Amino acid sequence: MKYWDETLAVSQRILTELIKRRRSLIFWSIFPISILFINGYILGERASLELSEALKMAAPPSLVGAALFFSCLGGSVATVVSEREQKTLKRLFISPLSGFSYFIGIFLAHALIGIGQTVLVYGVILVRGETIEGDFFLGVAILFLSIAGYVGVGFILGTQLAKRTEDVNAIVATFGVPLLIIGGAFLPTSLFPDGLLTVAQFNPIFHMNEALLNVWAGGSSFEDVENHFWFLVIFAGVMVISGWFSYYRMVQSEKTL
């Protein structure tokens, strides 16, 4: 119960600060909806689809390929760097709060933001009269693995590469934009040449997009997306563990300063 209470306290503090600033939450709400409609209009025009159907097809890449990337990965990088600059970690060392609770608290806060974006995107789909076709819980599992992987990578980048707030945008753009394009966030993977598709097989964003697109937009079963799913399981596990060790190393280095 101690760890649980501490985790909730950390998450609540981060979310409360975002609510007070308001602008970040507003932008993170507008961004997935705008990407959804842009992708939906383009897909509907090029594939001669009704807008509602095009939005359903565009929802997975707009959500896991774009919205969650910037909120969960970019947001966690920004949070870690900001907490370091504000000397929050220094205060952590003289408080009874455990490092594990702090790590999980940041993870939970950004996971809740990702869940909120998911509700917004698929709320639009439901309002337009479309429904989720495939296994609901399988889709939720894919989303959870995507969020876990993004936040884990965010901790790695935030603790090892970003030293100041100014570094965040450069790091996210350098690592993120190429991966988003190759992952199919802005261009359908059906347009990719064979060589680029081969490269995309090593891109976790590609597997996130393909898995959720096939399940919630195509009605595929677990057997149809099994390879994508297990790739995400391994990726998320490795990133969360690596993120924890990166965070632990940062804490140890901060103690010596």
C-alpha positions in Angstrom: 0.0 0.0 0.0 2.9 2.4 0.7 4.2 2.0 -2.9 0.7 2.3 -4.3 -0.1 5.5 -2.4 3.3 7.0 -3.3 2.8 6.1 -7.0 -0.7 7.7 -7.0 0.7 10.8 -5.3 3.4 11.3 -8.0 0.9 10.8 -10.8 -1.6 13.1 -9.3 1.1 15.8 -8.9 2.2 15.6 -12.5 -1.4 15.6 -13.8 -2.3 18.5 -11.5 0.5 20.6 -12.9 -0.6 19.8 -16.4 -4.2 20.8 -15.6 -3.0 24.0 -14.0 -1.0 24.9 -17.2 -4.0 23.7 -19.3 -2.3 24.4 -22.6 -0.4 21.1 -22.7 -3.6 19.1 -22.1 -5.5 21.2 -24.7 -2.8 20.6 -27.3 -2.6 16.9 -26.5 -6.3 16.8 -27.0 -6.4 18.7 -30.3 -3.4 16.9 -31.8 -4.8 13.4 -32.1 -8.1 14.7 -33.4 -6.4 16.9 -36.1 -4.1 14.1 -37.2 -7.1 11.7 -37.3 -9.1 14.0 -39.6 -6.2 14.9 -41.9 -5.3 11.2 -42.3 -9.0 10.3 -42.7 -9.6 12.9 -45.4 -6.5 11.9 -47.4 -7.4 8.2 -47.1 -11.0 8.7 -48.0 -10.1 10.7 -51.1 -7.4 8.4 -52.3 -9.3 5.1 -51.6 -12.8 6.4 -52.4 -14.1 5.7 -48.9 -16.9 7.3 -46.9 -15.4 9.7 -44.3 -16.6 7.6 -41.4 -14.9 4.5 -42.7 -11.8 6.4 -43.7 -11.6 7.7 -40.1 -11.8 4.2 -38.7 -9.0 3.1 -40.9 -6.9 6.2 -40.0 -7.5 5.9 -36.2 -4.8 3.3 -35.3 -1.9 5.1 -37.1 -3.1 8.5 -35.9 -3.3 7.2 -32.3 -0.4 4.9 -31.7 1.8 6.2 -34.5 1.5 9.9 -33.7 -0.5 10.9 -30.6 0.9 8.4 -28.2 4.4 8.9 -29.5 4.5 12.6 -28.6 2.5 12.4 -25.4 4.0 9.3 -23.9 7.5 9.3 -25.3 8.0 13.1 -25.8 6.1 13.8 -22.6 8.1 11.5 -20.4 11.3 12.9 -21.8 10.2 16.4 -21.0 9.0 15.4 -17.5 12.3 13.7 -16.5 14.3 16.7 -17.8 12.0 19.2 -16.1 12.1 17.3 -12.8 15.9 17.3 -12.9 16.1 21.0 -13.7 13.6 21.8 -10.9 15.7 19.8 -8.4 12.8 17.5 -7.7 15.2 14.5 -7.6 17.3 16.3 -5.0 14.2 16.6 -2.8 13.5 13.0 -3.4 16.7 11.9 -1.7 15.7 13.6 1.6 12.1 12.4 1.5 10.6 9.0 2.4 9.4 8.6 -1.2 11.0 5.6 -2.9 12.6 5.8 -6.3 10.5 2.9 -7.6 7.3 4.7 -6.7 8.6 7.9 -8.5 9.4 5.9 -11.6 6.0 4.1 -11.7 4.2 7.4 -10.9 5.6 9.1 -14.0 4.8 6.1 -16.0 1.2 6.0 -14.8 0.7 9.7 -15.4 1.6 9.5 -19.1 -0.3 6.2 -19.5 -3.4 8.0 -18.3 -2.8 10.8 -20.8 -2.5 8.1 -23.5 -5.7 6.5 -22.4 -7.4 9.9 -22.6 -6.2 10.4 -26.2 -7.5 6.9 -27.0 -11.0 7.8 -25.7 -11.0 11.0 -27.7 -10.0 9.3 -31.0 -12.3 6.4 -30.7 -15.1 8.7 -29.3 -15.0 10.5 -32.7 -15.2 7.1 -34.5 -18.2 6.1 -32.4 -19.9 9.4 -33.0 -19.5 9.0 -36.7 -21.4 5.7 -36.5 -18.5 3.3 -36.8 -17.6 0.5 -34.3 -14.5 -1.4 -33.2 -14.6 -4.6 -35.2 -12.0 -6.9 -33.6 -11.3 -8.1 -30.1 -11.6 -5.2 -27.8 -9.3 -6.5 -25.1 -6.6 -7.5 -27.7 -6.6 -3.9 -28.9 -6.3 -2.6 -25.3 -3.3 -4.9 -24.8 -1.7 -3.6 -27.9 -2.3 0.0 -26.7 -0.8 -0.8 -23.3 2.3 -2.4 -24.8 2.7 0.7 -27.0 2.4 3.1 -24.1 4.8 1.0 -22.0 7.3 0.9 -24.8 7.1 4.7 -25.5 7.4 5.6 -21.8 10.4 3.3 -21.4 12.2 4.9 -24.4 11.3 8.3 -23.0 13.1 7.4 -19.7 16.1 6.2 -21.6 16.3 9.4 -23.7 15.4 11.7 -20.9 18.0 10.3 -18.5 20.9 9.6 -20.8 20.7 12.2 -23.6 18.6 15.2 -22.7 20.3 17.5 -20.2 18.2 20.6 -20.6 14.6 21.3 -21.6 16.0 22.8 -24.9 17.3 19.3 -25.8 13.9 17.6 -25.8 12.5 18.8 -29.1 15.8 18.1 -30.9 16.0 14.5 -29.5 12.4 13.7 -30.2 12.6 15.0 -33.7 15.9 13.3 -34.5 14.8 9.8 -33.3 11.0 10.1 -33.8 10.1 11.6 -37.1 12.0 9.0 -39.3 10.5 6.2 -37.2 7.0 7.7 -37.5 7.3 7.9 -41.3 8.7 4.4 -41.7 6.2 3.1 -39.1 3.2 4.2 -41.3 2.0 7.0 -39.1 1.6 9.5 -42.0 1.8 7.3 -45.1 0.1 3.9 -45.5 2.6 1.1 -45.5 1.0 -0.3 -48.7 2.7 2.5 -50.5 6.2 1.5 -49.3 8.7 -0.1 -51.6 9.9 -3.5 -50.7 13.2 -2.3 -49.3 11.5 0.2 -46.9 9.1 -2.5 -45.8 12.1 -4.7 -44.9 13.5 -1.9 -42.8 10.1 -1.2 -41.2 10.1 -4.8 -39.8 12.6 -3.5 -37.2 10.5 -0.5 -36.3 8.3 -0.9 -33.3 5.9 1.8 -34.5 5.3 -0.2 -37.6 4.2 -3.2 -35.5 2.0 -1.0 -33.3 0.2 0.4 -36.3 -0.2 -2.8 -38.1 -1.4 -4.7 -35.0 -4.0 -2.2 -34.0 -5.1 -1.5 -37.5 -5.7 -5.2 -38.2 -7.5 -5.8 -35.0 -9.7 -2.8 -34.4 -10.2 -1.7 -38.1 -9.9 -5.1 -39.8 -11.4 -7.5 -37.2 -8.4 -9.7 -37.2 -7.8 -12.4 -34.5 -4.8 -12.9 -32.3 -3.4 -15.4 -34.8 -3.4 -12.8 -37.5 -1.3 -10.3 -35.5 0.7 -12.8 -33.4 4.1 -11.7 -34.8 3.3 -8.0 -34.2 2.0 -8.7 -30.7 5.0 -10.7 -29.5 7.4 -8.2 -31.0 5.7 -5.5 -28.9 5.8 -7.7 -25.8 9.6 -8.0 -26.1 10.1 -4.4 -27.1 8.0 -3.0 -24.2 9.6 -5.3 -21.7 13.1 -4.4 -22.8 12.4 -0.7 -22.9 10.7 -0.6 -19.4 13.6 -2.5 -17.9 16.2 -0.4 -19.7 14.3 2.7 -18.7 14.3 1.7 -15.1 18.1 1.1 -15.1 18.7 4.4 -16.9 16.6 6.2 -14.3 18.5 4.3 -11.5 21.9 5.4 -13.0 20.7 9.0 -13.2 19.6 8.9 -9.6 23.0 7.6 -8.5 24.8 10.2 -10.4 22.5 13.0 -9.0 23.4 11.8 -5.5 27.0 12.4 -6.1 26.5 16.0 -7.3 
